[in-house]
Amino acid sequence: MEIIQVTFIQPNGDVLSYDARPGDTLMEVAVDNGVDGILAQCGGGCSCCTCHCWVDAEWADKLPSAQPEEADLLSYALGWRATSRLACQIRLKAEHDGLTVRVPGVEP
């Protein structure tokens, strides 16, 4: 089976890369690997913002657009940006190999 590598950049600059499989969600990869800042409290049901991440600009146009339900939830996300996404809504495909996202930090 094909392996996809995804990278999470932490607020402190730590770079964490993990292997994933096509069909996994970005949230599943984060939770399975204990990525700090990706809590996934709803378990991938697209009913919270606890898997909020910022997709690196070079990848933003390579992912399907956020569906209305996701876009509505993102309006509540702390640190919202134009490249904000919910990791539970990003289902990985082979062409996503190398995907890089940033985990938002909590601002004081």
Stockholm file with secondary structure:
# STOCKHOLM 1.0

chainA/1-108         MEIIQVTFIQPNGDVLSYDARPGDTLMEVAVDNGVDGILAQCGGGCSCCTCHCWVDAEWADKLPSAQPEEADLLSYALGWRATSRLACQIRLKAEHDGLTVRVPGVEP
#=GR chainA/1-108 SS CCCEEEEEECTTSCEEEEEECTTCBHHHHHHHTTCTTCCCTTSSSSSCSTTEEEECHHHHTTSCCCCHHHHHHHTTCTTCCTTEEEGGGCBCCGGGTTEEEECCCCCC
#=GC SS_cons         CCCEEEEEECTTSCEEEEEECTTCBHHHHHHHTTCTTCCCTTSSSSSCSTTEEEECHHHHTTSCCCCHHHHHHHTTCTTCCTTEEEGGGCBCCGGGTTEEEECCCCCC
//
